[in-house]
Amino acid sequence: MIFMSRVLLLLLGNQVATTSAFTPPSFFATRCLSSASSCSPTQREMAGGEGGEAEWAKALQDASGQAPGAFEAEMKMKGLLGSKGGKANPKLSANAKLLKWLEEEGEVYLKDESTWGEAPHPMAISTETVDEMTNESSGRGLLARRNINDGEELLIIPMTLCLTKKSARDALGGDALPETINEYLAIACQLIHERFVMGNKSSYKAYIDILPEVDEVNPTFTWNDDDLKFLDGSPVIAATKSLQMKLRREYDALLGGDGALCDKFPDRFPRELFTFENWVWAFTMLFSRAIRLRNLKIGESLAMVPYADLINHSPFSGAYIDARETGDWLFKTGEEEVILYADRGYRKMEQIYISYGPKSNAELLLLYGFALERNPFNSVDVTVSIIPRTAEMVEANNSDEEADPLAEEKMEFIRNAGRDNTVDFPCYADRYPVEMLEYLRLMQMTPEDTRGKPLYAFDYTRTISAANEAAVLKSVVEAVRMQLGRYPNTEEDDANIIKDKGLFRLLSYNQRMAVRHRRNEKRLLKRTIAALEKQIRKKGLDAPDLQRAGGSTLGEVLPGDRVGKQKTALEDRLEKMGLPVDLK
């Protein structure tokens, strides 16, 4: 009887504790079903405790949850619901309406109490979250309502509640938004339609109402010139200016220009509502919240996913939101849903994170409006430029330098590889791209290095010669130093600004972000120089009798090069994200 009662308790605990259709056996399978004294040491260790009545009681307590509303009361005590001075926070009612909409329209179970076949939902919305490193507000977020296990199912959202290109074409017509339209452009139009045209009549109103304003997100493409001035010297400036211009051109081409949608379909696209200001708001939402779902029946698709897009980013998270077909392992319904599993265990009250991808601080600041103090993916674009020292150029400049006999062959090699004579590469805190070394090894080749062979016969992933490698590494050092020289002040100046907390708080949010960002860029570049110089010494490439190879890549941008310059490394990464803007 004792054995059977414990089996019954095991089954009941398993039913209450899990949210998925069937549970991995590891959690309960190792529990000893006989008395504690008969458990082996190995069994007691696997049970995560003594293996006796205390362990059973703890497991049952964790599974049973808490009284409805208790967690929200605890959040309110800790100031995580944003109420100040006794005044009601309008975000709370917006949160409640969103949850009600998800439950009514999508049958999404989000309650904090269990019901038949459903465990309490493991997360709750916090209206106020704070970056632990900078103490800056990071807006809404999702917190663990209880202890969460690694691999536990966190949320399921039906695709029918998401904003996609399909939903945009359904709402605004396939004649206006053809099948070939870019996803970003289509969803941007639907966002404007739902918020500004439909308003209270929108079926997405509960979701639209929790979306922030532009000044709550603050991506750099929405900054004014005074705030952008604080980023002088940073490569993010070029991408920001380019994105601003391209968004204007995309708006004019699709909506606001002569013969565009506002002229063709004025009833569906009223010009007074489909304004450029609202266009910028829509793209602020898209860049900072849209999720690329990769496991759909049609392949992959961009989507605005209600509730899921409240989860904040951590570069250390391994969790990614994706999609799957509904149903169990045997029978599929043909419908699809968005799913998220925990990538690690979370303690009660801990903020849940996902990864937005391996993004640098420049990307985060440009598109999401924040930068991270600790970001393993942070990088700074460094420009390297080759002077094509052809015979014609030497003669035209009346230079005393000798022409590079390999200049024409090098330029032909670059053109065939789709490169130009000015290229940007991202430098990271602990590494720099192999592609940059390959590029520079080619550019620093001399006739002595080639030994009569054509340039295409060499493997540029490997060292060519000691002299060539010395020239390559010293060129990178010079290029990084030139990037450091573009900033109007030093890393030490920025550190002093941040250290003076009274003065620092007088700056606007954007300006504080800019100071932190440019300081982190300078620190990264200085570490890169130190690492390169150490590598040069370690390899003996600083020997005085080592002659520099004949090429010249000094990291300088020559007069006129900037006009026809290729995409920066940051712009190239953005293009690969599928953005609707050509950031050349």
FILO-463853 format. One line per field, with one value per residue (C-alpha): residue number from 1; residue in one letter; x, z, y. Coordinates in Angstrom, 1 decimal. Example, Ala and Ser with C-alpha at 12.3 -4.5 7.8 and 13.67 -1.06 7.14 Angstrom:
gunu: [1,2]
tidren: [A,S]
x: [12.3,13.7]
z: [7.8,7.1]
y: [-4.5,-1.1]
***
This chain:
gunu: [1,2,3,4,5,6,7,8,9,10,11,12,13,14,15,16,17,18,19,20,21,22,23,24,25,26,27,28,29,30,31,32,33,34,35,36,37,38,39,40,41,42,43,44,45,46,47,48,49,50,51,52,53,54,55,56,57,58,59,60,61,62,63,64,65,66,67,68,69,70,71,72,73,74,75,76,77,78,79,80,81,82,83,84,85,86,87,88,89,90,91,92,93,94,95,96,97,98,99,100,101,102,103,104,105,106,107,108,109,110,111,112,113,114,115,116,117,118,119,120,121,122,123,124,125,126,127,128,129,130,131,132,133,134,135,136,137,138,139,140,141,142,143,144,145,146,147,148,149,150,151,152,153,154,155,156,157,158,159,160,161,162,163,164,165,166,167,168,169,170,171,172,173,174,175,176,177,178,179,180,181,182,183,184,185,186,187,188,189,190,191,192,193,194,195,196,197,198,199,200,201,202,203,204,205,206,207,208,209,210,211,212,213,214,215,216,217,218,219,220,221,222,223,224,225,226,227,228,229,230,231,232,233,234,235,236,237,238,239,240,241,242,243,244,245,246,247,248,249,250,251,252,253,254,255,256,257,258,259,260,261,262,263,264,265,266,267,268,269,270,271,272,273,274,275,276,277,278,279,280,281,282,283,284,285,286,287,288,289,290,291,292,293,294,295,296,297,298,299,300,301,302,303,304,305,306,307,308,309,310,311,312,313,314,315,316,317,318,319,320,321,322,323,324,325,326,327,328,329,330,331,332,333,334,335,336,337,338,339,340,341,342,343,344,345,346,347,348,349,350,351,352,353,354,355,356,357,358,359,360,361,362,363,364,365,366,367,368,369,370,371,372,373,374,375,376,377,378,379,380,381,382,383,384,385,386,387,388,389,390,391,392,393,394,395,396,397,398,399,400,401,402,403,404,405,406,407,408,409,410,411,412,413,414,415,416,417,418,419,420,421,422,423,424,425,426,427,428,429,430,431,432,433,434,435,436,437,438,439,440,441,442,443,444,445,446,447,448,449,450,451,452,453,454,455,456,457,458,459,460,461,462,463,464,465,466,467,468,469,470,471,472,473,474,475,476,477,478,479,480,481,482,483,484,485,486,487,488,489,490,491,492,493,494,495,496,497,498,499,500,501,502,503,504,505,506,507,508,509,510,511,512,513,514,515,516,517,518,519,520,521,522,523,524,525,526,527,528,529,530,531,532,533,534,535,536,537,538,539,540,541,542,543,544,545,546,547,548,549,550,551,552,553,554,555,556,557,558,559,560,561,562,563,564,565,566,567,568,569,570,571,572,573,574,575,576,577,578,579,580,581,582,583,584]
tidren: [M,I,F,M,S,R,V,L,L,L,L,L,G,N,Q,V,A,T,T,S,A,F,T,P,P,S,F,F,A,T,R,C,L,S,S,A,S,S,C,S,P,T,Q,R,E,M,A,G,G,E,G,G,E,A,E,W,A,K,A,L,Q,D,A,S,G,Q,A,P,G,A,F,E,A,E,M,K,M,K,G,L,L,G,S,K,G,G,K,A,N,P,K,L,S,A,N,A,K,L,L,K,W,L,E,E,E,G,E,V,Y,L,K,D,E,S,T,W,G,E,A,P,H,P,M,A,I,S,T,E,T,V,D,E,M,T,N,E,S,S,G,R,G,L,L,A,R,R,N,I,N,D,G,E,E,L,L,I,I,P,M,T,L,C,L,T,K,K,S,A,R,D,A,L,G,G,D,A,L,P,E,T,I,N,E,Y,L,A,I,A,C,Q,L,I,H,E,R,F,V,M,G,N,K,S,S,Y,K,A,Y,I,D,I,L,P,E,V,D,E,V,N,P,T,F,T,W,N,D,D,D,L,K,F,L,D,G,S,P,V,I,A,A,T,K,S,L,Q,M,K,L,R,R,E,Y,D,A,L,L,G,G,D,G,A,L,C,D,K,F,P,D,R,F,P,R,E,L,F,T,F,E,N,W,V,W,A,F,T,M,L,F,S,R,A,I,R,L,R,N,L,K,I,G,E,S,L,A,M,V,P,Y,A,D,L,I,N,H,S,P,F,S,G,A,Y,I,D,A,R,E,T,G,D,W,L,F,K,T,G,E,E,E,V,I,L,Y,A,D,R,G,Y,R,K,M,E,Q,I,Y,I,S,Y,G,P,K,S,N,A,E,L,L,L,L,Y,G,F,A,L,E,R,N,P,F,N,S,V,D,V,T,V,S,I,I,P,R,T,A,E,M,V,E,A,N,N,S,D,E,E,A,D,P,L,A,E,E,K,M,E,F,I,R,N,A,G,R,D,N,T,V,D,F,P,C,Y,A,D,R,Y,P,V,E,M,L,E,Y,L,R,L,M,Q,M,T,P,E,D,T,R,G,K,P,L,Y,A,F,D,Y,T,R,T,I,S,A,A,N,E,A,A,V,L,K,S,V,V,E,A,V,R,M,Q,L,G,R,Y,P,N,T,E,E,D,D,A,N,I,I,K,D,K,G,L,F,R,L,L,S,Y,N,Q,R,M,A,V,R,H,R,R,N,E,K,R,L,L,K,R,T,I,A,A,L,E,K,Q,I,R,K,K,G,L,D,A,P,D,L,Q,R,A,G,G,S,T,L,G,E,V,L,P,G,D,R,V,G,K,Q,K,T,A,L,E,D,R,L,E,K,M,G,L,P,V,D,L,K]
x: [0.0,2.9,4.4,1.1,0.4,3.7,3.2,-0.2,1.5,4.2,1.6,-0.4,2.7,3.8,0.4,0.4,4.1,4.4,3.0,4.0,2.1,4.6,7.5,11.1,11.4,14.6,12.8,10.8,12.3,15.2,13.0,13.4,10.0,11.0,12.0,14.8,17.0,16.9,18.1,21.6,24.0,23.8,20.0,20.0,22.4,20.3,17.2,18.9,18.5,17.9,15.4,13.0,9.8,11.4,12.2,8.7,7.2,9.4,8.6,4.9,5.2,7.0,4.4,1.4,2.2,0.9,-2.4,-3.7,-2.4,0.3,3.1,1.7,1.4,5.0,6.0,4.1,6.0,9.3,8.3,8.2,4.7,5.6,3.1,4.4,3.0,-0.2,-1.2,-2.4,-0.1,-1.9,0.6,-1.0,-4.5,-2.8,-1.0,-4.3,-6.1,-3.3,-3.5,-7.3,-7.0,-4.5,-6.7,-10.0,-8.6,-5.9,-6.8,-3.4,-3.4,-1.6,-3.3,-1.3,-3.6,-3.7,-6.7,-7.5,-4.6,-2.9,-0.2,0.0,1.7,5.4,5.9,4.5,4.8,6.9,6.2,9.6,12.9,16.4,19.7,21.8,25.1,24.0,20.8,19.0,15.4,14.8,11.0,8.7,10.0,8.9,9.8,9.8,6.6,8.2,11.4,11.7,13.6,16.0,14.0,10.6,8.0,7.5,5.0,2.9,1.3,-0.8,0.5,-3.0,-2.4,0.9,1.5,3.1,3.2,0.2,-1.8,-0.8,-2.0,-5.2,-5.8,-4.8,-5.4,-3.2,-3.6,-1.9,0.6,1.6,3.2,6.6,6.6,9.3,8.1,9.2,7.4,4.2,4.1,5.0,1.9,-0.3,1.1,0.1,-3.3,-4.1,-3.0,-3.9,-6.6,-8.6,-7.8,-10.4,-11.9,-8.7,-8.8,-5.2,-5.9,-4.9,-1.5,-1.0,-1.7,1.3,3.7,6.0,6.4,9.6,11.1,10.7,12.9,15.3,17.2,19.9,18.1,15.5,18.0,18.4,21.6,22.6,22.4,24.2,27.0,27.9,28.7,31.2,34.0,31.9,31.2,27.5,27.1,27.5,25.0,22.6,22.7,22.3,19.3,17.6,17.9,16.9,13.8,12.8,13.3,11.4,8.5,8.4,8.5,5.8,3.5,4.1,5.4,3.5,1.5,2.3,-0.2,-1.6,-2.5,-3.7,-5.8,-6.6,-9.4,-7.1,-4.0,-5.1,-2.2,-2.9,-2.4,0.2,2.7,6.5,6.4,4.1,6.4,9.3,7.3,6.4,10.0,11.1,8.7,9.8,13.5,13.3,10.6,10.0,11.2,12.4,10.7,12.6,10.7,7.5,5.9,6.7,10.3,10.9,9.0,9.2,6.6,5.5,4.6,2.4,3.6,6.8,8.3,8.2,11.2,14.5,17.8,20.9,23.9,24.5,21.1,20.8,17.0,15.5,11.8,10.7,7.7,6.3,3.2,0.5,-0.6,1.3,4.0,1.5,-1.3,-0.7,-3.5,-1.9,-1.9,1.3,2.3,5.2,7.1,9.8,11.6,13.9,17.5,18.5,16.9,15.5,14.8,11.5,11.5,14.4,14.0,13.6,15.9,16.2,18.9,18.2,21.3,25.0,24.8,27.4,26.6,26.5,23.7,21.9,22.1,21.1,18.1,17.1,18.1,20.5,24.1,25.5,28.4,29.2,28.8,30.9,29.8,30.8,33.0,34.2,34.4,37.9,38.7,41.6,42.4,45.0,46.7,46.8,50.4,50.3,52.8,50.1,49.4,53.1,53.6,50.5,51.5,55.1,56.0,59.6,58.2,58.5,55.4,54.2,54.8,51.9,49.4,47.4,47.2,46.2,43.4,42.1,42.2,40.1,37.5,37.1,36.5,33.8,35.9,37.1,40.2,38.6,37.1,35.6,36.2,34.8,37.4,36.4,37.8,39.6,40.0,39.9,38.4,40.5,39.1,41.0,44.3,43.6,42.9,46.1,48.3,47.3,47.8,51.2,52.6,55.9,57.6,59.9,56.9,55.4,58.6,57.2,53.8,50.5,48.6,45.7,48.1,48.5,46.5,46.0,44.6,48.2,51.3,53.1,56.4,57.8,58.1,54.6,53.1,55.0,53.6,50.1,50.0,51.5,49.0,46.2,47.7,47.9,44.3,43.1,45.0,43.5,40.0,40.9,42.0,38.6,37.0,37.2,38.0,39.8,38.6,39.9,37.7,34.7,35.5,35.7,32.3,30.7,32.5,31.0,27.5,25.9,27.0,26.4,22.7,22.2,22.8,19.8,19.3,20.6,23.6,24.4,24.1,26.4,29.1,29.1,29.1,32.0,34.0,33.5,34.5,37.8,38.5,38.0,40.3,43.0,42.9,43.2,46.3,47.9,47.1,48.6,51.8,52.2,51.7,54.3,56.9,56.1,56.6,59.8,58.2,59.6,63.2,65.0,66.4,62.9,62.2,58.6,56.8,56.2,52.4,50.8,47.6,47.7,44.0,43.5,40.6,41.9,40.3,37.3,37.2,34.3,32.0,32.1,32.9,31.5,29.1,30.6,30.8,27.8,25.8,26.7,25.4,22.2,21.6,22.0,19.2,16.9,16.2,14.4,17.1,20.2,22.7,25.5]
z: [0.0,0.8,-2.6,-4.5,-2.7,-3.7,-7.3,-7.2,-5.7,-8.4,-11.2,-9.7,-9.2,-12.8,-14.1,-12.2,-12.6,-16.4,-19.2,-22.2,-23.6,-22.2,-19.8,-20.0,-17.5,-15.8,-13.2,-11.4,-12.8,-10.4,-7.3,-5.0,-4.5,-1.4,2.0,2.3,4.1,1.2,-1.4,-2.6,-2.4,-6.1,-6.1,-3.3,-5.3,-8.5,-6.5,-5.7,-2.0,0.8,-1.2,1.7,2.8,2.7,-1.0,-1.8,0.0,-1.8,-5.2,-4.4,-3.2,-6.3,-8.5,-6.8,-7.4,-5.2,-4.6,-7.6,-7.6,-5.0,-7.4,-8.7,-5.1,-4.5,-7.8,-6.6,-3.3,-5.2,-7.5,-10.6,-11.7,-12.1,-9.7,-8.1,-5.5,-5.2,-8.8,-11.1,-13.9,-17.3,-18.4,-15.9,-17.5,-20.9,-19.7,-18.4,-21.7,-23.7,-21.6,-21.9,-25.7,-26.0,-23.9,-25.7,-29.3,-29.2,-26.3,-24.8,-21.1,-19.1,-15.7,-12.5,-11.3,-12.5,-14.2,-15.7,-18.0,-17.5,-15.1,-13.9,-16.6,-15.6,-16.4,-15.5,-17.1,-15.3,-16.5,-15.3,-15.8,-15.3,-16.9,-14.0,-15.3,-16.1,-14.0,-17.1,-17.7,-20.2,-20.3,-20.0,-19.5,-18.4,-15.0,-13.7,-11.6,-10.0,-10.3,-14.0,-15.2,-18.1,-21.2,-19.8,-22.2,-21.6,-24.1,-27.1,-29.3,-32.4,-35.7,-36.3,-33.7,-35.2,-37.7,-40.8,-44.5,-45.0,-42.3,-43.9,-47.3,-45.9,-44.1,-46.9,-50.0,-52.3,-55.1,-52.9,-51.3,-53.8,-53.0,-53.9,-51.4,-48.7,-45.4,-43.4,-45.8,-45.6,-41.8,-41.4,-43.4,-41.3,-38.1,-39.2,-40.4,-37.1,-34.8,-36.7,-39.2,-37.3,-33.8,-31.3,-34.0,-34.6,-33.7,-32.7,-30.4,-27.1,-28.7,-30.4,-27.1,-25.4,-28.1,-27.0,-28.5,-30.5,-27.6,-25.3,-27.7,-29.0,-31.9,-33.3,-36.6,-34.6,-32.8,-33.4,-34.6,-31.1,-29.7,-32.7,-32.2,-29.1,-31.4,-33.5,-34.6,-34.2,-37.3,-36.2,-37.4,-41.1,-40.8,-38.9,-41.6,-44.3,-42.7,-42.1,-45.8,-47.0,-44.8,-46.4,-49.9,-49.1,-47.7,-50.7,-53.1,-51.5,-49.8,-50.0,-53.4,-56.6,-57.8,-54.6,-52.4,-50.8,-54.3,-55.7,-52.7,-50.6,-48.7,-47.5,-47.2,-46.1,-46.5,-43.2,-41.3,-43.4,-42.6,-42.5,-38.7,-38.3,-40.8,-38.5,-35.5,-37.4,-38.3,-34.8,-33.7,-36.5,-36.0,-32.2,-31.9,-35.0,-34.9,-37.8,-37.5,-39.4,-39.0,-40.8,-43.5,-46.0,-44.8,-42.8,-42.1,-40.3,-37.6,-34.8,-32.0,-29.2,-25.7,-26.9,-28.0,-24.4,-23.6,-23.3,-24.9,-23.3,-25.4,-23.0,-23.6,-25.9,-26.2,-29.6,-30.4,-33.3,-34.8,-35.2,-36.5,-33.9,-32.7,-31.2,-32.6,-34.4,-35.6,-37.0,-37.4,-40.2,-38.2,-36.7,-33.5,-32.0,-29.2,-26.7,-24.3,-21.3,-22.2,-18.5,-15.1,-13.7,-10.1,-9.0,-9.8,-12.2,-15.6,-18.6,-21.5,-25.1,-27.7,-30.5,-32.2,-32.0,-32.4,-31.8,-29.7,-32.9,-34.3,-30.9,-30.7,-34.3,-34.3,-30.6,-28.9,-26.3,-25.9,-23.5,-21.1,-21.4,-25.0,-26.3,-29.8,-29.7,-32.5,-34.2,-37.9,-39.0,-42.5,-44.5,-47.8,-50.5,-52.6,-56.1,-56.8,-60.5,-62.9,-64.1,-60.6,-59.7,-62.8,-62.3,-58.7,-59.7,-56.9,-56.1,-55.1,-57.4,-58.9,-57.5,-60.3,-58.9,-58.6,-61.7,-60.8,-57.2,-58.4,-60.8,-58.1,-55.8,-58.5,-59.2,-55.5,-55.4,-53.2,-53.6,-52.6,-49.4,-47.2,-43.6,-41.3,-37.8,-35.1,-31.9,-28.4,-28.7,-32.4,-35.9,-39.0,-41.0,-44.1,-43.1,-42.9,-46.2,-47.8,-46.4,-47.2,-50.8,-50.8,-49.2,-51.7,-53.4,-56.3,-53.8,-52.1,-55.4,-56.7,-60.2,-59.4,-60.1,-57.1,-57.4,-56.7,-53.0,-50.0,-48.1,-45.0,-44.3,-43.6,-46.9,-45.5,-42.4,-44.1,-45.5,-42.1,-40.4,-42.9,-42.5,-38.7,-38.6,-41.2,-38.9,-36.0,-38.1,-39.3,-35.7,-34.6,-37.3,-36.2,-32.6,-34.0,-35.4,-32.0,-30.8,-27.2,-25.5,-23.6,-20.4,-21.1,-21.4,-18.2,-16.3,-17.7,-16.5,-13.2,-12.4,-11.7,-11.1,-14.4,-16.2,-15.1,-16.5,-20.0,-21.9,-22.2,-25.7,-24.8,-21.9,-24.2,-26.8,-24.2,-22.9,-26.5,-27.7,-24.6,-25.1,-28.8,-27.8,-25.1,-27.6,-30.2,-27.6,-26.6,-30.2,-30.6,-27.5,-28.7,-32.1,-30.8,-28.5,-31.4,-33.5,-30.7,-30.0,-33.6,-33.9,-36.6,-35.1,-36.0,-37.5,-40.4,-41.5,-44.5,-45.0,-47.9,-50.9,-50.6,-48.7,-46.6,-44.1,-43.2,-44.7,-46.9,-49.9,-51.3,-53.4,-52.0,-49.6,-52.5,-54.1,-50.9,-50.4,-47.6,-44.1,-42.2,-40.1,-43.2,-44.7,-41.6,-41.7,-45.3,-44.5,-42.0,-44.9,-44.1,-46.9,-47.2,-49.4,-47.1,-49.6]
y: [0.0,2.4,1.6,2.2,5.4,6.8,5.8,7.6,10.7,10.5,10.4,13.3,15.4,14.7,15.8,19.1,19.9,19.8,21.8,19.7,16.7,14.3,14.9,13.8,10.9,12.3,14.5,11.7,8.5,8.7,9.1,6.1,4.4,2.4,3.8,6.3,3.8,1.4,4.0,3.6,6.6,6.9,6.9,9.6,11.8,11.4,12.4,15.8,15.4,12.9,10.7,10.6,12.3,15.8,15.4,14.2,17.1,19.6,18.1,18.3,21.9,23.0,21.3,22.7,26.4,29.2,31.0,33.0,36.5,35.9,36.3,39.6,40.9,40.0,41.8,44.9,44.9,44.8,47.7,45.5,46.6,50.2,51.8,55.0,57.3,55.2,56.0,53.2,52.3,52.2,49.5,47.1,47.3,47.0,43.9,42.4,43.1,41.5,38.3,38.2,38.7,35.9,33.5,34.4,34.6,32.1,29.8,30.5,29.4,32.1,31.9,31.5,28.6,25.1,23.5,20.1,19.2,22.6,23.7,27.3,29.4,29.8,33.5,36.9,40.3,42.9,46.5,47.6,45.8,47.3,46.5,45.1,46.6,50.1,50.5,51.8,50.9,48.1,48.4,45.4,41.9,38.4,37.0,33.4,33.0,29.9,27.8,26.7,23.7,23.6,22.5,23.4,24.7,28.4,29.6,28.6,31.3,30.4,31.8,33.1,35.8,36.9,39.8,38.4,39.3,37.0,38.8,42.2,41.1,39.8,43.1,45.5,43.5,41.5,44.1,46.7,44.4,41.8,38.4,39.7,42.6,42.5,41.2,44.3,46.6,44.6,44.3,48.0,48.8,46.5,48.0,51.5,50.2,48.5,51.3,54.5,53.5,50.7,52.0,50.7,48.5,46.6,42.9,43.4,46.3,44.6,43.8,47.2,49.0,47.4,48.4,51.2,54.6,55.5,57.4,54.3,52.3,54.9,53.2,55.5,55.9,57.9,60.1,63.8,65.4,66.6,63.0,61.6,64.0,62.0,59.1,61.0,58.6,55.5,53.4,53.2,56.8,55.8,53.0,55.3,58.0,55.5,53.8,57.1,58.0,54.6,54.5,57.8,56.5,53.3,55.3,57.6,54.6,52.5,55.0,58.7,59.4,60.3,57.3,55.3,53.4,56.6,57.8,54.5,53.3,56.4,54.6,51.9,54.1,57.5,59.9,61.7,58.5,56.7,59.5,59.2,59.6,56.6,54.7,55.3,54.1,50.9,50.2,50.9,48.1,45.8,46.2,45.8,43.2,41.1,37.5,35.3,31.9,29.3,26.0,26.9,24.8,27.5,27.7,30.8,34.0,37.3,37.7,40.0,37.5,38.9,38.2,36.5,39.8,41.0,38.9,40.8,39.9,38.4,37.5,34.6,33.0,29.9,30.2,31.1,31.5,29.3,27.6,24.1,22.4,21.8,18.4,15.5,13.2,11.1,13.4,16.9,19.4,21.4,24.6,26.2,27.8,29.7,27.8,28.6,26.3,27.3,27.1,26.7,26.6,29.9,30.8,32.4,36.1,35.8,37.5,35.2,35.9,34.9,35.6,38.1,36.6,37.2,41.0,43.7,46.7,48.8,46.6,46.6,50.4,51.0,48.7,48.1,51.3,49.8,48.5,46.0,46.4,42.7,41.5,38.7,39.5,43.1,44.4,47.6,48.0,48.9,50.2,49.0,50.6,49.6,52.3,50.8,51.8,51.3,52.8,55.2,56.4,56.8,58.9,60.9,61.8,62.5,60.1,58.9,55.6,52.6,51.2,47.9,45.3,43.2,46.2,45.4,41.7,42.5,44.8,42.2,39.5,41.8,42.6,38.9,38.3,41.0,43.3,46.9,48.7,49.9,47.3,47.3,44.3,43.8,43.5,41.6,41.8,38.5,38.1,39.6,38.0,35.6,37.4,40.5,38.6,37.0,40.3,41.9,39.0,39.3,43.1,42.9,40.3,41.1,39.5,37.8,36.2,35.0,33.4,33.7,32.1,33.8,35.3,32.9,30.0,30.9,29.9,33.2,31.5,30.6,32.7,33.6,34.7,36.4,39.7,39.5,38.5,41.4,43.8,42.4,42.6,46.1,47.2,46.0,47.9,51.1,50.6,50.2,53.2,55.3,54.2,55.2,58.6,59.3,59.8,63.4,62.3,59.4,56.4,58.0,61.1,58.9,57.0,60.3,61.4,58.1,58.2,61.7,60.2,63.6,65.0,61.7,61.6,65.1,63.6,62.2,58.5,58.5,60.5,58.2,55.2,56.9,57.6,54.0,52.7,54.8,54.0,50.3,50.6,52.4,49.8,47.0,48.7,49.3,45.6,44.7,46.8,45.3,41.7,42.4,43.9,41.0,38.6,40.5,40.3,36.6,35.7,37.7,39.9,43.1,42.2,45.2,43.2,42.1,44.3,45.4,43.9,46.1,46.6,49.5,49.0,51.8,51.8,55.3,56.2,58.0,61.1,60.1,56.5,57.2,58.1,54.7,52.8,49.4,48.4,48.6,45.3,46.4,47.2,43.9,42.0,44.0,43.1,39.4,39.9,40.5,44.2,46.0,48.7,48.5,50.0,50.7]
***
